[in-house]
Amino acid sequence: MSKPPERGFRFLEHMTDAEIESYGTGLEESFENAGLAAEETMVDLSSISQTMKRTIKVSGEDHESLLYSWLEALVSLQDTDGMLFSKFSCKISKTRGGFELKASCFGEKYDPKKHEQKTAIKAPTFYQMLIDEKSIPIKIHFILDL
């Protein structure tokens, strides 16, 4: 298997949407890198200072619905509060109904003078979503509807 990219995610060729693979030594790191990839889709990660902290809690009946909820929460925070993040610390726990993700998110509010907006994300999709926990590193594949 080829070595994953240095930054923990990569963009794949797609005609109209953002097709992404993220990687991590564990599921939580893979989710963190999926979050970073979503943010990089919207703006340059290196332009985001870590001056604010937000906590995000989402749940899902399985890992795929948990990933969807996680990405949806990030897009929603950017749309409603103008929040951008460049660092995540995710904890995933099993619950009675499935799984819960609690993430500490570090970033700042969108500033058009500082952050050049790349592409707006409409929503994550379940289409071709794959979480391969047997691969080393763990690989997540997902598409963001632009």
Residue frames as a rotation matrix with the C-alpha (Angstrom) as fourth column:
MET 1
0.581 0.814 0.000 0.00
0.814 -0.581 0.000 0.00
0.000 0.000 -1.000 0.00
SER 2
-0.140 -0.622 0.770 1.27
0.528 -0.705 -0.473 3.48
0.837 0.341 0.427 -0.81
LYS 3
-0.662 -0.206 -0.721 2.02
0.740 -0.332 -0.585 5.86
-0.118 -0.920 0.372 2.02
PRO 4
0.465 0.881 0.082 -0.79
0.885 -0.463 -0.043 8.37
0.000 0.092 -0.996 2.75
PRO 5
0.255 -0.357 0.899 -0.14
0.309 -0.851 -0.426 12.07
0.916 0.386 -0.107 2.24
GLU 6
-0.710 -0.687 -0.154 1.74
0.414 -0.231 -0.880 13.98
0.569 -0.689 0.448 4.93
ARG 7
-0.799 0.363 0.479 -1.25
-0.527 -0.806 -0.268 16.07
0.289 -0.467 0.836 6.00
GLY 8
-0.820 0.430 0.378 -3.63
-0.041 0.614 -0.788 13.17
-0.571 -0.662 -0.486 6.63
PHE 9
0.325 0.917 0.231 -5.98
0.252 0.152 -0.956 13.70
-0.912 0.368 -0.182 3.68
ARG 10
-0.855 -0.516 -0.057 -5.98
0.093 -0.259 0.961 14.10
-0.511 0.816 0.270 -0.06
PHE 11
0.106 0.864 -0.492 -8.37
-0.575 -0.351 -0.739 15.33
-0.811 0.362 0.460 -2.69
LEU 12
-0.463 -0.154 0.873 -9.29
0.485 0.780 0.395 12.94
-0.741 0.607 -0.287 -5.50
GLU 13
-0.985 0.100 -0.143 -10.43
-0.174 -0.521 0.836 13.86
0.009 0.848 0.530 -8.99
HIS 14
-0.329 0.938 0.106 -14.17
0.751 0.329 -0.573 14.54
-0.572 -0.109 -0.813 -9.21
MET 15
-0.412 0.192 0.891 -16.14
0.798 -0.396 0.454 16.38
0.440 0.898 0.010 -11.88
THR 16
0.068 0.619 0.782 -18.41
0.119 -0.784 0.610 18.51
0.991 0.052 -0.127 -9.68
ASP 17
0.926 0.342 0.158 -17.92
-0.133 -0.097 0.986 17.74
0.352 -0.935 -0.045 -5.99
ALA 18
0.011 -0.927 0.375 -15.05
-0.952 -0.124 -0.279 17.31
0.305 -0.354 -0.884 -3.52
GLU 19
0.850 0.145 -0.506 -14.01
-0.063 0.982 0.175 13.66
0.522 -0.117 0.845 -3.27
ILE 20
0.185 -0.739 0.648 -11.71
-0.885 -0.412 -0.217 13.12
0.428 -0.533 -0.730 -0.31
GLU 21
0.490 -0.151 -0.859 -9.74
0.404 0.912 0.070 10.40
0.773 -0.381 0.508 1.45
SER 22
0.356 -0.425 0.832 -8.60
-0.821 -0.567 0.062 11.00
0.446 -0.705 -0.551 5.01
TYR 23
0.203 -0.447 -0.871 -6.27
0.193 0.891 -0.412 8.82
0.960 -0.084 0.267 7.05
GLY 24
0.287 -0.209 0.935 -5.29
-0.871 -0.463 0.164 8.24
0.399 -0.861 -0.314 10.64
THR 25
-0.759 -0.612 -0.224 -3.61
-0.424 0.725 -0.544 5.81
0.495 -0.317 -0.809 13.00
GLY 26
-0.797 0.601 -0.064 -7.01
0.454 0.525 -0.720 5.42
-0.399 -0.603 -0.691 14.65
LEU 27
-0.086 0.869 0.487 -10.63
0.970 -0.038 0.240 6.21
0.227 0.493 -0.840 13.85
GLU 28
0.591 0.327 -0.737 -10.53
0.603 -0.786 0.134 9.46
-0.536 -0.524 -0.662 15.84
GLU 29
-0.332 -0.786 -0.522 -7.50
0.057 -0.569 0.820 10.78
-0.942 0.242 0.234 13.97
SER 30
-0.753 0.134 0.644 -9.18
0.656 0.227 0.720 9.83
-0.050 0.965 -0.259 10.67
PHE 31
0.366 0.930 0.015 -12.24
0.928 -0.366 0.066 11.87
0.067 -0.010 -0.998 11.69
GLU 32
0.320 -0.343 -0.883 -10.00
0.296 -0.849 0.437 14.82
-0.900 -0.402 -0.170 12.68
ASN 33
-0.730 -0.682 -0.033 -8.35
0.136 -0.192 0.972 14.70
-0.670 0.705 0.233 9.26
ALA 34
-0.338 0.720 0.606 -11.74
0.928 0.147 0.342 14.46
0.157 0.678 -0.718 7.54
GLY 35
0.617 0.546 -0.567 -12.68
0.679 -0.734 0.031 17.66
-0.399 -0.404 -0.823 9.36
LEU 36
-0.122 -0.760 -0.638 -9.47
0.062 -0.648 0.759 19.35
-0.991 0.053 0.126 8.24
ALA 37
-0.806 -0.144 0.574 -10.16
0.543 0.206 0.814 18.31
-0.236 0.968 -0.088 4.64
ALA 38
0.218 0.951 0.218 -13.66
0.973 -0.230 0.027 19.84
0.076 0.206 -0.976 4.83
GLU 39
0.574 -0.063 -0.816 -12.18
0.309 -0.907 0.287 23.09
-0.758 -0.417 -0.501 6.15
GLU 40
-0.515 -0.848 -0.126 -9.46
0.114 -0.213 0.970 23.08
-0.849 0.486 0.206 3.44
THR 41
-0.362 0.496 0.789 -12.24
0.932 0.219 0.290 22.75
-0.029 0.841 -0.541 0.86
MET 42
0.670 0.739 -0.070 -13.67
0.742 -0.669 0.032 26.07
-0.023 -0.073 -0.997 2.08
VAL 43
0.886 -0.449 0.118 -10.49
-0.443 -0.894 -0.069 28.08
0.136 0.008 -0.991 2.84
ASP 44
0.127 -0.930 -0.344 -6.72
-0.130 0.329 -0.936 27.66
0.983 0.163 -0.079 3.13
LEU 45
0.700 0.153 -0.698 -6.08
0.570 0.469 0.674 25.89
0.431 -0.870 0.241 6.47
SER 46
-0.254 -0.923 -0.289 -2.83
0.940 -0.165 -0.299 27.81
0.228 -0.348 0.909 7.01
SER 47
-0.572 0.088 0.815 -4.78
0.041 -0.990 0.136 31.10
0.819 0.112 0.563 7.15
ILE 48
0.524 0.852 -0.002 -6.90
-0.026 0.019 0.999 29.96
0.852 -0.523 0.032 10.14
SER 49
-0.567 -0.659 0.494 -5.58
-0.498 -0.204 -0.843 31.03
0.657 -0.724 -0.212 13.57
GLN 50
-0.159 0.464 -0.872 -6.55
0.562 0.768 0.306 28.99
0.811 -0.441 -0.383 16.61
THR 51
-0.837 -0.168 0.520 -7.89
-0.201 -0.791 -0.578 31.83
0.509 -0.589 0.628 18.77
MET 52
-0.084 0.882 0.463 -11.27
-0.995 -0.102 0.014 30.32
0.059 -0.460 0.886 19.68
LYS 53
-0.989 -0.146 -0.017 -12.39
-0.143 0.984 -0.103 26.93
0.032 -0.099 -0.995 20.95
ARG 54
-0.017 0.999 -0.030 -15.75
-0.987 -0.012 0.158 25.30
0.158 0.032 0.987 20.28
THR 55
-0.784 -0.106 0.612 -17.02
-0.275 0.942 -0.190 21.93
-0.556 -0.318 -0.768 21.38
ILE 56
-0.188 0.707 -0.682 -19.11
-0.930 0.095 0.356 19.91
0.317 0.701 0.639 18.94
LYS 57
-0.663 0.099 0.742 -21.11
-0.287 0.882 -0.374 16.83
-0.691 -0.461 -0.557 19.95
VAL 58
-0.079 0.646 -0.759 -22.78
-0.980 0.091 0.179 14.67
0.185 0.758 0.626 17.33
SER 59
-0.294 0.026 0.955 -24.15
-0.412 0.898 -0.152 11.15
-0.862 -0.438 -0.253 17.28
GLY 60
-0.118 0.267 -0.956 -24.88
-0.962 0.207 0.177 8.45
0.245 0.941 0.232 14.75
GLU 61
0.761 0.502 0.411 -26.16
-0.594 0.795 0.128 4.90
-0.262 -0.341 0.903 14.69
ASP 62
0.713 -0.626 0.316 -22.98
0.667 0.745 -0.030 3.73
-0.216 0.232 0.948 12.92
HIS 63
-0.181 -0.887 -0.425 -19.61
0.583 -0.445 0.680 5.20
-0.792 -0.125 0.598 11.96
GLU 64
-0.618 -0.017 0.786 -20.88
0.755 -0.295 0.586 6.38
0.222 0.955 0.195 8.56
SER 65
0.436 0.833 0.339 -23.80
0.629 -0.552 0.547 8.34
0.643 -0.025 -0.765 10.02
LEU 66
0.576 -0.345 -0.741 -21.43
0.618 -0.409 0.671 9.69
-0.535 -0.845 -0.023 12.70
LEU 67
-0.567 -0.806 0.169 -19.07
0.689 -0.352 0.633 10.94
-0.451 0.475 0.755 9.97
TYR 68
-0.249 0.568 0.784 -21.99
0.734 -0.417 0.536 12.52
0.632 0.709 -0.313 8.12
SER 69
0.753 0.593 -0.286 -23.16
0.617 -0.484 0.620 14.29
0.229 -0.644 -0.730 11.30
TRP 70
0.168 -0.810 -0.562 -19.61
0.676 -0.320 0.664 15.48
-0.718 -0.491 0.494 12.04
LEU 71
-0.737 -0.469 0.487 -19.09
0.670 -0.409 0.620 16.98
-0.091 0.783 0.615 8.58
GLU 72
0.064 0.866 0.495 -22.59
0.710 -0.388 0.587 18.46
0.701 0.315 -0.640 8.58
ALA 73
0.686 0.156 -0.711 -21.90
0.690 -0.452 0.566 20.16
-0.233 -0.879 -0.417 11.93
LEU 74
-0.331 -0.894 -0.302 -18.71
0.637 -0.447 0.627 21.76
-0.696 0.015 0.718 10.57
VAL 75
-0.672 0.165 0.722 -20.49
0.628 -0.391 0.673 23.06
0.393 0.906 0.159 7.46
SER 76
0.402 0.915 -0.025 -23.37
0.742 -0.310 0.594 24.33
0.536 -0.257 -0.804 9.59
LEU 77
0.415 -0.313 -0.855 -21.05
0.700 -0.490 0.519 26.23
-0.581 -0.814 0.016 11.96
GLN 78
-0.737 -0.669 0.094 -19.36
0.555 -0.520 0.649 27.89
-0.386 0.531 0.755 9.01
ASP 79
-0.457 0.643 0.615 -22.73
0.610 -0.277 0.743 28.81
0.648 0.714 -0.265 7.46
THR 80
0.546 0.826 -0.139 -24.45
0.635 -0.300 0.712 30.06
0.547 -0.477 -0.689 10.64
ASP 81
0.839 -0.242 -0.487 -21.61
0.336 -0.475 0.814 31.44
-0.428 -0.846 -0.317 12.78
GLY 82
0.832 -0.550 -0.070 -18.84
-0.387 -0.487 -0.783 31.96
0.397 0.679 -0.618 10.22
MET 83
0.532 -0.637 0.558 -16.54
-0.571 0.217 0.792 29.61
-0.626 -0.739 -0.249 12.16
LEU 84
0.618 -0.493 -0.613 -13.46
-0.414 0.459 -0.786 28.07
0.668 0.739 0.080 10.56
PHE 85
0.809 -0.321 0.492 -11.24
-0.368 0.375 0.851 25.51
-0.457 -0.870 0.185 12.27
SER 86
0.402 -0.747 -0.530 -7.66
-0.692 0.131 -0.710 24.36
0.599 0.652 -0.464 11.76
LYS 87
-0.785 -0.613 -0.091 -7.28
-0.415 0.629 -0.657 21.87
0.460 -0.478 -0.749 14.61
PHE 88
0.392 0.920 -0.008 -9.51
-0.682 0.296 0.668 19.15
0.617 -0.257 0.744 16.07
SER 89
-0.856 -0.477 0.198 -9.32
-0.496 0.651 -0.574 16.74
0.145 -0.590 -0.794 18.96
CYS 90
0.055 0.936 -0.347 -12.00
-0.779 0.258 0.572 14.05
0.625 0.239 0.743 18.55
LYS 91
-0.852 -0.146 0.503 -13.17
-0.439 0.721 -0.536 11.42
-0.284 -0.677 -0.678 21.02
ILE 92
-0.201 0.780 -0.593 -15.57
-0.685 0.321 0.654 8.71
0.701 0.538 0.469 19.82
SER 93
-0.820 -0.007 0.573 -17.51
-0.483 0.545 -0.685 6.63
-0.307 -0.839 -0.450 22.29
LYS 94
-0.731 0.610 -0.306 -20.06
0.280 0.676 0.682 3.84
0.623 0.413 -0.665 21.98
THR 95
-0.680 0.622 0.388 -23.56
-0.723 -0.483 -0.493 4.70
-0.119 -0.616 0.778 23.19
ARG 96
-0.365 0.648 0.669 -26.76
-0.035 0.709 -0.705 2.74
-0.930 -0.280 -0.236 23.60
GLY 97
0.662 0.749 -0.041 -28.03
-0.003 -0.052 -0.999 3.94
-0.750 0.661 -0.032 20.22
GLY 98
0.866 -0.399 0.300 -24.73
0.381 0.139 -0.914 3.83
0.323 0.906 0.272 18.33
PHE 99
-0.120 -0.978 -0.171 -21.82
0.984 -0.094 -0.154 6.25
0.135 -0.187 0.973 18.65
GLU 100
0.928 0.301 -0.221 -21.09
0.338 -0.929 0.149 9.76
-0.160 -0.213 -0.964 19.86
LEU 101
-0.028 -0.926 0.376 -18.31
0.867 -0.210 -0.451 12.09
0.497 0.313 0.809 18.76
LYS 102
0.875 0.141 -0.463 -17.19
0.373 -0.806 0.460 14.92
-0.308 -0.575 -0.758 21.01
ALA 103
0.182 -0.813 0.553 -14.70
0.905 -0.081 -0.417 17.27
0.384 0.576 0.721 19.38
SER 104
0.341 -0.248 -0.907 -12.69
0.373 -0.850 0.373 20.20
-0.863 -0.466 -0.198 20.65
CYS 105
0.420 -0.086 0.904 -12.39
0.895 -0.124 -0.428 22.52
0.149 0.988 0.025 17.65
PHE 106
0.050 -0.529 -0.847 -9.87
0.500 -0.721 0.480 25.36
-0.864 -0.448 0.228 17.45
GLY 107
-0.257 -0.115 0.960 -10.14
0.949 -0.219 0.228 28.21
0.184 0.969 0.166 14.97
GLU 108
-0.764 0.018 -0.645 -11.61
0.182 -0.953 -0.242 31.65
-0.619 -0.303 0.724 14.39
LYS 109
0.371 0.923 -0.101 -14.44
0.250 -0.204 -0.946 33.52
-0.894 0.326 -0.307 12.69
TYR 110
0.129 -0.222 0.967 -14.30
0.989 0.106 -0.107 34.01
-0.079 0.969 0.233 8.93
ASP 111
0.260 -0.148 -0.954 -12.69
0.065 -0.983 0.171 37.30
-0.963 -0.107 -0.246 7.96
PRO 112
0.875 0.156 0.459 -12.82
0.438 0.152 -0.886 38.12
-0.208 0.976 0.064 4.23
LYS 113
0.749 -0.662 -0.034 -9.66
-0.647 -0.719 -0.255 40.25
0.145 0.213 -0.966 4.60
LYS 114
-0.112 -0.817 0.566 -7.75
-0.878 0.348 0.328 37.25
-0.465 -0.460 -0.756 5.95
HIS 115
-0.375 0.069 0.924 -9.46
0.074 0.996 -0.045 34.14
-0.924 0.052 -0.379 4.54
GLU 116
-0.591 0.178 -0.787 -9.80
-0.802 -0.232 0.550 33.73
-0.085 0.956 0.280 0.80
GLN 117
0.155 0.748 0.646 -12.94
-0.502 0.622 -0.601 31.66
-0.851 -0.231 0.472 0.33
LYS 118
-0.886 -0.464 -0.005 -12.41
-0.281 0.528 0.801 28.70
-0.369 0.711 -0.598 -1.99
THR 119
-0.626 0.686 -0.371 -15.65
-0.122 0.384 0.915 26.74
0.770 0.618 -0.157 -2.36
ALA 120
-0.288 0.634 0.717 -18.87
-0.956 -0.151 -0.250 26.61
-0.050 -0.758 0.650 -0.39
ILE 121
-0.983 0.028 -0.182 -20.00
0.026 1.000 0.011 23.18
0.182 0.006 -0.983 0.76
LYS 122
-0.174 0.983 0.061 -23.71
-0.648 -0.161 0.745 22.44
0.742 0.090 0.665 0.45
ALA 123
0.599 0.397 0.696 -23.61
-0.782 0.476 0.401 19.21
-0.172 -0.785 0.595 2.45
PRO 124
-0.666 -0.690 0.283 -21.79
-0.617 0.723 0.309 15.94
-0.418 0.031 -0.908 2.98
THR 125
0.247 0.745 -0.620 -23.24
-0.910 0.398 0.116 12.91
0.334 0.536 0.776 1.22
PHE 126
0.333 -0.083 0.939 -23.53
-0.483 0.841 0.245 9.21
-0.810 -0.535 0.240 1.96
TYR 127
0.970 0.077 -0.232 -22.76
-0.244 0.375 -0.894 8.47
0.019 0.924 0.383 -1.70
GLN 128
0.508 -0.785 -0.355 -19.62
0.117 0.471 -0.874 6.28
0.853 0.403 0.331 -1.93
MET 129
0.340 -0.377 0.861 -18.86
-0.897 -0.405 0.177 6.86
0.282 -0.833 -0.476 1.77
LEU 130
0.611 -0.242 -0.754 -16.47
0.190 0.969 -0.158 4.23
0.769 -0.047 0.638 3.09
ILE 131
0.424 -0.540 0.727 -14.73
-0.903 -0.317 0.291 3.81
0.073 -0.780 -0.622 6.43
ASP 132
0.569 -0.332 -0.753 -12.08
-0.044 0.902 -0.430 1.10
0.821 0.278 0.499 6.19
GLU 133
0.665 -0.259 0.700 -11.03
-0.747 -0.234 0.623 0.31
0.002 -0.937 -0.349 9.76
LYS 134
0.854 -0.367 0.369 -9.05
0.286 0.923 0.256 -2.75
-0.434 -0.113 0.894 8.62
SER 135
0.596 -0.674 0.437 -6.56
0.435 -0.186 -0.881 -0.73
0.675 0.715 0.182 6.58
ILE 136
0.481 -0.553 -0.680 -3.40
0.648 -0.299 0.701 0.64
-0.591 -0.778 0.215 8.14
PRO 137
-0.966 0.254 -0.040 -3.69
-0.103 -0.527 -0.844 3.58
-0.235 -0.811 0.535 8.41
ILE 138
-0.218 0.966 0.139 -7.48
0.676 0.252 -0.693 3.71
-0.704 -0.057 -0.708 8.75
LYS 139
-0.979 -0.123 0.161 -8.95
0.202 -0.566 0.799 5.23
-0.007 0.815 0.579 5.58
ILE 140
-0.073 0.969 -0.236 -12.14
0.410 -0.187 -0.893 7.25
-0.909 -0.162 -0.383 5.20
HIS 141
-0.905 -0.094 0.415 -13.55
0.424 -0.270 0.864 8.07
0.030 0.958 0.284 1.76
PHE 142
-0.030 0.934 -0.355 -16.33
0.709 -0.231 -0.666 10.64
-0.705 -0.272 -0.655 1.36
ILE 143
-0.518 -0.008 0.855 -17.82
0.742 -0.502 0.445 13.20
0.426 0.865 0.266 -1.00
LEU 144
-0.451 0.364 -0.815 -18.88
0.405 -0.730 -0.551 16.77
-0.795 -0.578 0.181 -0.21
ASP 145
0.198 0.624 0.756 -21.64
0.980 -0.134 -0.146 18.26
0.010 0.770 -0.638 -2.37
LEU 146
-0.695 -0.555 -0.457 -20.44
0.541 -0.822 0.177 21.68
-0.474 -0.124 0.872 -3.58
